[in-house]
Amino acid sequence: TSDNRFASMYLSFYSEELEANEITDYLLRVVQPKLSAVVGVQKAEILGARTFAMRVWLKPERMASLNISPTEVWQALQSNNYLAAVGNTKGSMVTVNLTANTDLQSKEEFDSLVVKQVGDTLVRLSDIADVVLGAENYDEDVRFAGKPAVFMGVWPLPNANSLDVIKGVRDVLPAIEQDLPPGLKLGIPYDATKYIEDSITEVLKTLSETVLIVIIVIYFFIGSFRSVLVPVTAIPLSLIGAAAVMYSLGFTLNLLTLLAIVLAVGLVVDDAIVMLENVERHVEEGMEPKEAAIVAARELVGPIIAITITLAAVYAPIAIQGGLTGALFKEFAFTLAGAVLVSGFVALTLSPMMSSKLVRHGADASDFKKKVEAFFARVQKKYQNILKKTLNYRPGILTGAIVMMLLIFPLYMFSMKELAPREDQGVLFSIVQGAPNSSLEQTLLYTKLVGDMFASFPEFATSFQLTGPSFGFSGMVTKPWSERSRTTLEMQDEAWGKASVIPGI
């Protein structure tokens, strides 16, 4: 998921030779249409744009000497800068549309514009003003790594896959960069999908470690590699079933559904282990493996169904909560519940069938399995002794249990609460608030210090800043996670301290 306040990717266009309005004009005509055409892009917005405009800077002393008011200048500009359709003329063979176009196109045309006639003298705009081809406004400053730039923010559609969209954007960037005018350079200050990709990679790594740990633990407790295959087979089948549930419900592969899959690995093997242990018990009592599997399945059909429904019922209510919590955790809850339901079906069908083929009599078991069984026999005996002693102190144990249950309420009241844990996304955002009456030039004095503050961090990779007269937004992009020891959450406190001593903001 992404925050709609921020784009999924910011592109920076900067040059030491071209003016910001020239860069903006090129982006509007060439780059913006190409990015907007990428599948899944909602909008490619220019930030810090300086659109071409003719600036007319009036000279009050000249106007006063010629008795010309600003209103007269405005009226002259308005009456000499319009486009009107006056009809058409039709001949025997052709029709011609007629237009009256007084649109001024160049600085020279504006200079020659007649504002007023004083006697036989014509007062032109160049007599009372300086005309400059500039930008519509100068109330915003954008910088990339401390250099003036123009940004483009790319927002994917709400229902689009951000990874696919930004990959499509990256695919067209080489062609865009190749066609850039001489002196114009392209940079990528911020790409949110790097965090998403890194997070998914980390989850998949954790998933692999989880499966490996589960296999090792099952092996050490069962003692037979042949028997381990029964619960281990339930893992991929259950996860595939969970993926089918996700697909049928229209869920995406995101951090919450991946978290559900990681948690499901430890849950989906339980029923299969119970089934395997029951088959082994009947085999040890003298039954043939096939007969033992049938009897074991009949005995456990009720308990396994009960366990499966109970687990699914525990997670499902999370999905029917209202508000943001329900929206966030619906996919998590249904994915986990779906995996558990599929594991119950596997435990009642595939697990007994595999047990009938893989389970052997104790006499045929390996030496390691015999040692494991001997170890658990000793553990079981010690447990029985502890349980017998415990039953002699029932009032005390029940009292302790009641006290612990009652402690749930005060512990809940005093516990810290948050909707979801904050994570290190590789960027530190900063909102700068200046004085209400400050100009852009004044605010820039202090936002430059904010940029210097970011650059003082050893984890600093690059920075970007968007500054207005009394407001600014900036960000520090950090080095990759593998190249630093601190998280952005740990850096934030230091940034607060350094920013608090900057005056004027």
Secondary structure, DSSP 4 states (H G I P E B T S, - for coil): ---TTS-SEEEEEE-SSS-HHHHHHHIIIIIHHHHHTSTTEEEEEEES---EEEEEEE-HHHHHHTT--HHHHHHHHHHTS-EEEEEEEE-SS-EEEEEEE----SHHHHHT-EEEEETTEEEEHHHHEEEEEEES----EEEETTEE-EEEEEEE-TTS-HHHHHHHHHHHHHHHHHTSPTT-EEEEEEEHHHHHHHHHHHHHHHHHHHHHHHHHHHHHHH--HHHHHHHHHHHHHHHHHHHHHHHHHT----HHHHHHHHHHHHHHHHHHHHHHHHHHHHHHTT--HHHHHHHHHHHHHHHHHHHHHHHHHHHHHHHT--HHHHHHHHHHHHHHHHHHHHHHHHHHHHHHHHHHHH---GGGS-HHHHHHHHHHHHHHHHHHHHHHHHGGGHHHHHHHHHHHHHTHHHHHHHS---SS-----SEEEEEEE--TT--HHHHHHHHHHHHHHHHTSTTEEEEEEEE-SSEEEEEEEEPPGGG-SS-HHHHHHHHHHHHHT-TT-
